[in-house]
């Protein structure tokens, strides 16, 4: 799920922290 942080960032705020 954290492979496309760019696409998931729009849905999961959690991934935004990894970017």
Order of alpha helices (4+ residues) and beta strands (2+ residues): alpha-alpha
